[in-house]
C-alpha cells in the first residue's frame, strides 16, 4: 500500500508542477491548458501516460476531460465554471 500511495503522490506532483489546481470535487484542472483530470482516471493510468498527456499541447482550444466516465455537458460546465 505504501508503494501505491507514493505513486499517486508522484502523479499529483506532476500535475501540480505543471500548474494544475486540485479541485474540491476530486479533479485536477488547468485553466491555461483547458484540461481536467479526474482522480479516478489519474489512479487508473501510469505515470508515463500522465506525463505524456500533460506534455501534449491542447491545440483544439476546447476543454479536454480525462475521466473514467465521460461527464455530461451539464457536469462539464459545472466543473469548469470557476475557471472560465
Buried (B, 14 or more C-beta within 10 A) or exposed (E): EEEEEEEBEEBBEBBEEBEBEEBEEEBBBBBEBBBBBBBBBBEEBEEEBBBEBBEEEBEEEEBBBBBEEEBEEEBBEEBBEEBE
